[in-house]
Amino acid sequence: MGFLTLDENEKQLPPLPGHTSRGRLERVLRAGEFAITAELNPPDSADPNEVFERGAIFDGWIDGINATDGSGANCHMSSVSICALLTRVGYSPIMQISCRDHNRIAIQGNVLGAAAMGVNNILCLTGDGVQAGDQPGAKPVFDLDCMSLLQTIRQMRDDGRFLSGRAITSPPQVFLGAAINPFAPPYDFRPLRLAKKIEAGAQFVQSQYCFDIPMLERYMQDVRDRELDKKCFILIGVGPLASARAARWIRSNVPGIHIPDSIIERMEGADDQKLEGKKICIEMLQQVREMKGVSGAHVMAYRQEELVAEIVHESGVLKGRKPWTREANPGFEAVVEATDNTKENLGETINPSEAVAAASDEEHVV
């Protein structure tokens, strides 16, 4: 595979002293820009084109793509494999690592391998218990948790040593992240938990879905009082609800997601509930954009990934900044064809709805 050249946006965001990676996400955040990340729905398939097609949905609208690692304790294509495919065609992935499925030997090896492939961002997670997934008989590992995982990778990067003390000849240059949940009790403990993750090595965090701005503001006030926002980049999770029924199910069955009655009532009163869910998401994103101490947003649109470009575009939160668009490797026909079709059909001015249709095979978007 060939190495990718920097485009004009990349040249305007050079790595600076103090950066721990050469990744796009770190440079955007350290430049003071409002960053946008999203999650790629991992395929239950060995077809690489499914990854390319799902990645194309986000092309030009976000600064990093999360490759989930067995989310919900269910099996999908692995995070490290998705990252391998994404980096080969020029995307900026965020590799999630779940401690549930890997011991420290496997984790350290995967970190080195991912860094060698050009992965610059790693999100450290403890992981859901196996009982949450469709294979509850699986044996959980949990050799490390999110805190010790952060410490482990930081040691590999900063000290150039494995946990055993053995030297690493070329340490991984990575930007370290973790997850936060301001919306789960005990609420007073959540800023303290963030402080511990920062101490362990977290440089950025992504939150669970936000549907309650006043609750988020209370959390952020405590965060600002402790000056944690000056020590870590905070990206708040937002996403569109498909229907009032889905909102009620999520609130009752997914721990840590708080959806106020007012949101559900608004969805129920709408003629088009899916459209209303998108409008609510856009409003949340706009309010998050203006909140002091918030550095970006993590847009999660499970099974509605085609809406991400529209949400980002219509919200106006980028304020004229255009996220980097990957440069395709000619060896991957699906990506090149999607790009060519988009340019030929839409020209320089691209409507996000049309871009999504042109750059992705809708039958593969689930």
BAZA-445942 format. One record per residue (C-alpha): residue in three letters; x, y, z. Coordinates in nm, 2 decimals. Layout:
BEGIN
r->ALA; x->X; y->Y; z->Z
...
***
This chain:
BEGIN
r->MET; x->0.00; y->0.00; z->0.00
r->GLY; x->0.12; y->0.36; z->-0.07
r->PHE; x->0.14; y->0.64; z->0.18
r->LEU; x->-0.11; y->0.92; z->0.15
r->THR; x->0.00; y->1.28; z->0.09
r->LEU; x->-0.13; y->1.57; z->0.30
r->ASP; x->-0.40; y->1.78; z->0.15
r->GLU; x->-0.43; y->2.16; z->0.21
r->ASN; x->-0.64; y->2.11; z->0.53
r->GLU; x->-0.37; y->1.88; z->0.67
r->LYS; x->-0.09; y->2.13; z->0.59
r->GLN; x->-0.28; y->2.39; z->0.79
r->LEU; x->-0.30; y->2.17; z->1.09
r->PRO; x->0.06; y->2.05; z->1.14
r->PRO; x->0.17; y->1.84; z->1.44
r->LEU; x->0.30; y->2.07; z->1.71
r->PRO; x->0.52; y->2.02; z->2.02
r->GLY; x->0.33; y->1.84; z->2.28
r->HIS; x->0.12; y->1.64; z->2.04
r->THR; x->0.14; y->1.27; z->2.10
r->SER; x->0.02; y->1.16; z->1.76
r->ARG; x->0.01; y->1.27; z->1.40
r->GLY; x->-0.36; y->1.22; z->1.39
r->ARG; x->-0.62; y->1.45; z->1.24
r->LEU; x->-0.84; y->1.44; z->1.55
r->GLU; x->-0.57; y->1.56; z->1.79
r->ARG; x->-0.46; y->1.84; z->1.56
r->VAL; x->-0.82; y->1.96; z->1.51
r->LEU; x->-0.89; y->1.97; z->1.89
r->ARG; x->-0.56; y->2.13; z->1.98
r->ALA; x->-0.62; y->2.40; z->1.71
r->GLY; x->-0.93; y->2.49; z->1.90
r->GLU; x->-1.18; y->2.37; z->1.64
r->PHE; x->-1.50; y->2.20; z->1.73
r->ALA; x->-1.45; y->1.83; z->1.63
r->ILE; x->-1.70; y->1.59; z->1.51
r->THR; x->-1.67; y->1.21; z->1.54
r->ALA; x->-1.91; y->0.93; z->1.46
r->GLU; x->-1.95; y->0.55; z->1.49
r->LEU; x->-1.92; y->0.30; z->1.20
r->ASN; x->-2.18; y->0.03; z->1.23
r->PRO; x->-1.95; y->-0.28; z->1.21
r->PRO; x->-2.05; y->-0.55; z->0.96
r->ASP; x->-2.13; y->-0.91; z->1.03
r->SER; x->-1.93; y->-0.99; z->0.73
r->ALA; x->-1.59; y->-1.06; z->0.59
r->ASP; x->-1.65; y->-0.83; z->0.29
r->PRO; x->-1.41; y->-0.53; z->0.31
r->ASN; x->-1.64; y->-0.33; z->0.08
r->GLU; x->-1.90; y->-0.32; z->0.35
r->VAL; x->-1.66; y->-0.12; z->0.56
r->PHE; x->-1.57; y->0.11; z->0.27
r->GLU; x->-1.93; y->0.18; z->0.19
r->ARG; x->-2.02; y->0.26; z->0.55
r->GLY; x->-1.72; y->0.48; z->0.58
r->ALA; x->-1.81; y->0.67; z->0.27
r->ILE; x->-2.13; y->0.79; z->0.44
r->PHE; x->-1.92; y->1.00; z->0.67
r->ASP; x->-1.67; y->1.12; z->0.41
r->GLY; x->-1.61; y->1.50; z->0.44
r->TRP; x->-1.83; y->1.55; z->0.74
r->ILE; x->-1.64; y->1.42; z->1.05
r->ASP; x->-1.29; y->1.42; z->1.19
r->GLY; x->-1.28; y->1.06; z->1.32
r->ILE; x->-1.46; y->0.73; z->1.28
r->ASN; x->-1.51; y->0.51; z->1.58
r->ALA; x->-1.45; y->0.14; z->1.51
r->THR; x->-1.64; y->-0.03; z->1.79
r->ASP; x->-1.51; y->-0.34; z->1.96
r->GLY; x->-1.78; y->-0.59; z->2.02
r->SER; x->-2.03; y->-0.33; z->2.14
r->GLY; x->-2.31; y->-0.46; z->2.35
r->ALA; x->-2.11; y->-0.78; z->2.39
r->ASN; x->-2.21; y->-0.89; z->2.04
r->CYS; x->-1.97; y->-1.03; z->1.78
r->HIS; x->-1.90; y->-0.82; z->1.47
r->MET; x->-1.59; y->-0.76; z->1.25
r->SER; x->-1.31; y->-0.67; z->1.49
r->SER; x->-1.22; y->-0.31; z->1.57
r->VAL; x->-0.85; y->-0.36; z->1.47
r->SER; x->-0.96; y->-0.51; z->1.14
r->ILE; x->-1.20; y->-0.22; z->1.06
r->CYS; x->-0.92; y->0.02; z->1.14
r->ALA; x->-0.68; y->-0.16; z->0.91
r->LEU; x->-0.92; y->-0.12; z->0.63
r->LEU; x->-1.01; y->0.24; z->0.70
r->THR; x->-0.64; y->0.35; z->0.73
r->ARG; x->-0.56; y->0.19; z->0.39
r->VAL; x->-0.80; y->0.42; z->0.22
r->GLY; x->-0.71; y->0.73; z->0.41
r->TYR; x->-0.97; y->0.76; z->0.69
r->SER; x->-0.89; y->0.87; z->1.05
r->PRO; x->-1.02; y->0.59; z->1.27
r->ILE; x->-1.06; y->0.58; z->1.65
r->MET; x->-0.99; y->0.22; z->1.76
r->GLN; x->-1.20; y->0.11; z->2.05
r->ILE; x->-1.05; y->-0.15; z->2.29
r->SER; x->-1.28; y->-0.34; z->2.52
r->CYS; x->-1.11; y->-0.51; z->2.82
r->ARG; x->-1.39; y->-0.77; z->2.82
r->ASP; x->-1.24; y->-0.97; z->2.54
r->HIS; x->-0.86; y->-0.93; z->2.55
r->ASN; x->-0.59; y->-0.98; z->2.81
r->ARG; x->-0.29; y->-0.75; z->2.85
r->ILE; x->-0.07; y->-0.95; z->2.61
r->ALA; x->-0.32; y->-0.93; z->2.32
r->ILE; x->-0.40; y->-0.56; z->2.40
r->GLN; x->-0.04; y->-0.45; z->2.39
r->GLY; x->0.02; y->-0.64; z->2.06
r->ASN; x->-0.29; y->-0.49; z->1.91
r->VAL; x->-0.18; y->-0.14; z->2.00
r->LEU; x->0.15; y->-0.18; z->1.83
r->GLY; x->-0.01; y->-0.33; z->1.52
r->ALA; x->-0.27; y->-0.06; z->1.50
r->ALA; x->-0.01; y->0.21; z->1.54
r->ALA; x->0.19; y->0.05; z->1.26
r->MET; x->-0.11; y->0.07; z->1.03
r->GLY; x->-0.16; y->0.44; z->1.09
r->VAL; x->-0.42; y->0.43; z->1.37
r->ASN; x->-0.36; y->0.75; z->1.58
r->ASN; x->-0.65; y->0.74; z->1.82
r->ILE; x->-0.75; y->0.47; z->2.08
r->LEU; x->-1.06; y->0.47; z->2.30
r->CYS; x->-1.02; y->0.27; z->2.62
r->LEU; x->-1.32; y->0.09; z->2.75
r->THR; x->-1.39; y->-0.17; z->3.02
r->GLY; x->-1.67; y->-0.32; z->2.81
r->ASP; x->-2.02; y->-0.45; z->2.87
r->GLY; x->-2.06; y->-0.78; z->3.05
r->VAL; x->-2.10; y->-1.08; z->2.83
r->GLN; x->-2.45; y->-1.13; z->2.97
r->ALA; x->-2.56; y->-0.82; z->2.77
r->GLY; x->-2.49; y->-0.99; z->2.44
r->ASP; x->-2.62; y->-1.28; z->2.23
r->GLN; x->-2.35; y->-1.52; z->2.35
r->PRO; x->-2.38; y->-1.51; z->2.73
r->GLY; x->-2.18; y->-1.83; z->2.77
r->ALA; x->-1.86; y->-1.66; z->2.65
r->LYS; x->-1.59; y->-1.63; z->2.91
r->PRO; x->-1.51; y->-1.27; z->3.00
r->VAL; x->-1.15; y->-1.16; z->3.04
r->PHE; x->-1.13; y->-0.82; z->3.22
r->ASP; x->-0.76; y->-0.86; z->3.28
r->LEU; x->-0.75; y->-0.48; z->3.27
r->ASP; x->-1.01; y->-0.21; z->3.31
r->CYS; x->-1.04; y->0.12; z->3.14
r->MET; x->-0.81; y->0.29; z->3.40
r->SER; x->-0.53; y->0.03; z->3.38
r->LEU; x->-0.57; y->0.02; z->3.00
r->LEU; x->-0.51; y->0.39; z->2.98
r->GLN; x->-0.21; y->0.36; z->3.20
r->THR; x->-0.07; y->0.07; z->3.00
r->ILE; x->-0.09; y->0.24; z->2.66
r->ARG; x->0.04; y->0.57; z->2.81
r->GLN; x->0.34; y->0.37; z->2.94
r->MET; x->0.40; y->0.21; z->2.60
r->ARG; x->0.38; y->0.55; z->2.43
r->ASP; x->0.57; y->0.78; z->2.68
r->ASP; x->0.81; y->0.53; z->2.84
r->GLY; x->0.86; y->0.30; z->2.55
r->ARG; x->0.80; y->-0.01; z->2.76
r->PHE; x->0.56; y->-0.30; z->2.79
r->LEU; x->0.40; y->-0.37; z->3.12
r->SER; x->0.67; y->-0.63; z->3.17
r->GLY; x->0.93; y->-0.36; z->3.15
r->ARG; x->1.07; y->-0.48; z->2.82
r->ALA; x->1.17; y->-0.20; z->2.58
r->ILE; x->0.97; y->-0.11; z->2.27
r->THR; x->1.20; y->-0.02; z->1.99
r->SER; x->0.94; y->0.22; z->1.82
r->PRO; x->0.67; y->0.33; z->2.07
r->PRO; x->0.31; y->0.39; z->1.94
r->GLN; x->0.22; y->0.75; z->1.87
r->VAL; x->-0.14; y->0.76; z->1.98
r->PHE; x->-0.40; y->1.00; z->2.12
r->LEU; x->-0.57; y->0.84; z->2.41
r->GLY; x->-0.95; y->0.85; z->2.48
r->ALA; x->-1.21; y->0.72; z->2.72
r->ALA; x->-1.58; y->0.72; z->2.77
r->ILE; x->-1.79; y->0.92; z->3.02
r->ASN; x->-2.15; y->0.92; z->3.12
r->PRO; x->-2.27; y->1.24; z->3.28
r->PHE; x->-2.63; y->1.11; z->3.28
r->ALA; x->-2.60; y->0.80; z->3.50
r->PRO; x->-2.62; y->0.81; z->3.88
r->PRO; x->-2.44; y->0.89; z->4.11
r->TYR; x->-2.42; y->1.22; z->3.93
r->ASP; x->-2.19; y->1.39; z->4.18
r->PHE; x->-1.93; y->1.11; z->4.12
r->ARG; x->-1.91; y->1.16; z->3.74
r->PRO; x->-1.67; y->1.45; z->3.74
r->LEU; x->-1.45; y->1.27; z->3.99
r->ARG; x->-1.45; y->0.97; z->3.76
r->LEU; x->-1.35; y->1.19; z->3.47
r->ALA; x->-1.06; y->1.33; z->3.68
r->LYS; x->-0.94; y->0.97; z->3.75
r->LYS; x->-0.94; y->0.89; z->3.38
r->ILE; x->-0.75; y->1.20; z->3.30
r->GLU; x->-0.49; y->1.11; z->3.56
r->ALA; x->-0.47; y->0.76; z->3.41
r->GLY; x->-0.39; y->0.91; z->3.07
r->ALA; x->-0.71; y->1.02; z->2.89
r->GLN; x->-0.66; y->1.31; z->2.65
r->PHE; x->-1.01; y->1.31; z->2.51
r->VAL; x->-1.34; y->1.16; z->2.62
r->GLN; x->-1.67; y->1.08; z->2.44
r->SER; x->-1.99; y->1.08; z->2.63
r->GLN; x->-2.31; y->0.87; z->2.62
r->TYR; x->-2.61; y->1.02; z->2.44
r->CYS; x->-2.72; y->1.36; z->2.57
r->PHE; x->-3.10; y->1.43; z->2.56
r->ASP; x->-3.10; y->1.67; z->2.86
r->ILE; x->-2.91; y->1.99; z->2.82
r->PRO; x->-2.97; y->2.12; z->3.17
r->MET; x->-2.83; y->1.80; z->3.32
r->LEU; x->-2.53; y->1.83; z->3.09
r->GLU; x->-2.48; y->2.19; z->3.20
r->ARG; x->-2.48; y->2.09; z->3.57
r->TYR; x->-2.21; y->1.83; z->3.49
r->MET; x->-2.00; y->2.07; z->3.29
r->GLN; x->-2.02; y->2.34; z->3.56
r->ASP; x->-1.86; y->2.09; z->3.80
r->VAL; x->-1.61; y->1.99; z->3.53
r->ARG; x->-1.52; y->2.36; z->3.47
r->ASP; x->-1.50; y->2.43; z->3.85
r->ARG; x->-1.24; y->2.15; z->3.87
r->GLU; x->-1.07; y->2.28; z->3.55
r->LEU; x->-1.09; y->1.94; z->3.40
r->ASP; x->-1.19; y->2.09; z->3.06
r->LYS; x->-0.84; y->2.24; z->3.05
r->LYS; x->-0.68; y->1.90; z->3.09
r->CYS; x->-0.89; y->1.69; z->2.85
r->PHE; x->-1.10; y->1.74; z->2.53
r->ILE; x->-1.47; y->1.66; z->2.60
r->LEU; x->-1.69; y->1.54; z->2.31
r->ILE; x->-2.06; y->1.51; z->2.39
r->GLY; x->-2.26; y->1.23; z->2.24
r->VAL; x->-2.58; y->1.32; z->2.04
r->GLY; x->-2.80; y->1.12; z->1.81
r->PRO; x->-3.14; y->1.10; z->1.64
r->LEU; x->-3.42; y->0.91; z->1.79
r->ALA; x->-3.62; y->0.70; z->1.53
r->SER; x->-3.95; y->0.72; z->1.72
r->ALA; x->-4.12; y->0.78; z->2.05
r->ARG; x->-4.15; y->0.40; z->2.09
r->ALA; x->-3.78; y->0.36; z->2.04
r->ALA; x->-3.71; y->0.64; z->2.29
r->ARG; x->-3.92; y->0.47; z->2.55
r->TRP; x->-3.75; y->0.13; z->2.49
r->ILE; x->-3.40; y->0.29; z->2.51
r->ARG; x->-3.49; y->0.47; z->2.83
r->SER; x->-3.61; y->0.15; z->3.00
r->ASN; x->-3.36; y->-0.09; z->2.87
r->VAL; x->-3.02; y->0.08; z->2.80
r->PRO; x->-2.84; y->0.18; z->3.13
r->GLY; x->-2.71; y->0.53; z->3.15
r->ILE; x->-2.93; y->0.69; z->2.88
r->HIS; x->-3.16; y->0.96; z->3.02
r->ILE; x->-3.44; y->1.07; z->2.80
r->PRO; x->-3.68; y->1.33; z->2.96
r->ASP; x->-4.05; y->1.30; z->2.92
r->SER; x->-4.06; y->1.63; z->2.73
r->ILE; x->-3.85; y->1.47; z->2.45
r->ILE; x->-4.08; y->1.17; z->2.42
r->GLU; x->-4.39; y->1.38; z->2.43
r->ARG; x->-4.25; y->1.60; z->2.15
r->MET; x->-4.18; y->1.29; z->1.94
r->GLU; x->-4.53; y->1.15; z->2.01
r->GLY; x->-4.69; y->1.48; z->1.89
r->ALA; x->-4.50; y->1.49; z->1.56
r->ASP; x->-4.65; y->1.40; z->1.23
r->ASP; x->-4.31; y->1.25; z->1.12
r->GLN; x->-4.14; y->1.11; z->1.43
r->LYS; x->-3.81; y->1.02; z->1.25
r->LEU; x->-3.79; y->1.38; z->1.12
r->GLU; x->-3.86; y->1.52; z->1.46
r->GLY; x->-3.59; y->1.30; z->1.61
r->LYS; x->-3.34; y->1.44; z->1.36
r->LYS; x->-3.46; y->1.80; z->1.45
r->ILE; x->-3.41; y->1.73; z->1.82
r->CYS; x->-3.06; y->1.60; z->1.75
r->ILE; x->-2.97; y->1.91; z->1.55
r->GLU; x->-3.09; y->2.13; z->1.83
r->MET; x->-2.89; y->1.93; z->2.09
r->LEU; x->-2.58; y->1.96; z->1.87
r->GLN; x->-2.62; y->2.33; z->1.84
r->GLN; x->-2.66; y->2.38; z->2.21
r->VAL; x->-2.37; y->2.15; z->2.29
r->ARG; x->-2.16; y->2.35; z->2.04
r->GLU; x->-2.20; y->2.67; z->2.24
r->MET; x->-2.14; y->2.52; z->2.59
r->LYS; x->-1.83; y->2.63; z->2.76
r->GLY; x->-1.57; y->2.35; z->2.81
r->VAL; x->-1.71; y->2.13; z->2.53
r->SER; x->-1.46; y->2.06; z->2.25
r->GLY; x->-1.67; y->1.86; z->2.01
r->ALA; x->-1.95; y->1.61; z->1.95
r->HIS; x->-1.98; y->1.24; z->1.90
r->VAL; x->-2.27; y->1.18; z->1.66
r->MET; x->-2.42; y->0.83; z->1.71
r->ALA; x->-2.69; y->0.74; z->1.46
r->TYR; x->-2.73; y->0.36; z->1.51
r->ARG; x->-2.90; y->0.22; z->1.19
r->GLN; x->-2.95; y->0.58; z->1.08
r->GLU; x->-2.59; y->0.66; z->0.98
r->GLU; x->-2.71; y->0.82; z->0.65
r->LEU; x->-2.84; y->1.11; z->0.87
r->VAL; x->-2.50; y->1.21; z->1.01
r->ALA; x->-2.40; y->1.42; z->0.72
r->GLU; x->-2.74; y->1.60; z->0.72
r->ILE; x->-2.73; y->1.66; z->1.09
r->VAL; x->-2.38; y->1.81; z->1.08
r->HIS; x->-2.46; y->2.02; z->0.77
r->GLU; x->-2.79; y->2.15; z->0.89
r->SER; x->-2.67; y->2.23; z->1.24
r->GLY; x->-2.40; y->2.46; z->1.11
r->VAL; x->-2.17; y->2.36; z->1.40
r->LEU; x->-1.86; y->2.34; z->1.18
r->LYS; x->-1.90; y->2.71; z->1.09
r->GLY; x->-1.74; y->2.68; z->0.75
r->ARG; x->-1.47; y->2.43; z->0.84
r->LYS; x->-1.46; y->2.12; z->0.62
r->PRO; x->-1.34; y->1.80; z->0.78
r->TRP; x->-1.07; y->1.62; z->0.60
r->THR; x->-1.18; y->1.39; z->0.31
r->ARG; x->-0.98; y->1.08; z->0.27
r->GLU; x->-0.77; y->1.01; z->-0.04
r->ALA; x->-0.87; y->0.68; z->-0.19
r->ASN; x->-0.62; y->0.40; z->-0.27
r->PRO; x->-0.68; y->0.30; z->-0.63
r->GLY; x->-0.67; y->-0.06; z->-0.53
r->PHE; x->-1.01; y->-0.04; z->-0.36
r->GLU; x->-1.27; y->-0.02; z->-0.63
r->ALA; x->-1.57; y->0.04; z->-0.41
r->VAL; x->-1.43; y->0.36; z->-0.26
r->VAL; x->-1.30; y->0.50; z->-0.58
r->GLU; x->-1.63; y->0.44; z->-0.76
r->ALA; x->-1.83; y->0.61; z->-0.49
r->THR; x->-1.60; y->0.91; z->-0.50
r->ASP; x->-1.61; y->0.94; z->-0.88
r->ASN; x->-1.99; y->0.91; z->-0.88
r->THR; x->-2.02; y->1.18; z->-0.62
r->LYS; x->-1.80; y->1.42; z->-0.81
r->GLU; x->-1.95; y->1.35; z->-1.15
r->ASN; x->-2.31; y->1.37; z->-1.04
r->LEU; x->-2.29; y->1.65; z->-0.79
r->GLY; x->-1.99; y->1.86; z->-0.88
r->GLU; x->-1.82; y->2.09; z->-0.63
r->THR; x->-2.13; y->2.18; z->-0.43
r->ILE; x->-2.25; y->1.87; z->-0.26
r->ASN; x->-2.59; y->1.84; z->-0.09
r->PRO; x->-2.54; y->1.60; z->0.20
r->SER; x->-2.85; y->1.40; z->0.12
r->GLU; x->-2.74; y->1.35; z->-0.23
r->ALA; x->-2.38; y->1.28; z->-0.13
r->VAL; x->-2.50; y->1.00; z->0.10
r->ALA; x->-2.70; y->0.84; z->-0.18
r->ALA; x->-2.42; y->0.87; z->-0.43
r->ALA; x->-2.14; y->0.76; z->-0.20
r->SER; x->-2.31; y->0.46; z->-0.05
r->ASP; x->-2.50; y->0.15; z->-0.15
r->GLU; x->-2.82; y->0.19; z->0.04
r->GLU; x->-2.89; y->-0.18; z->0.06
r->HIS; x->-2.58; y->-0.22; z->0.27
r->VAL; x->-2.67; y->0.05; z->0.52
r->VAL; x->-2.85; y->-0.12; z->0.81
***
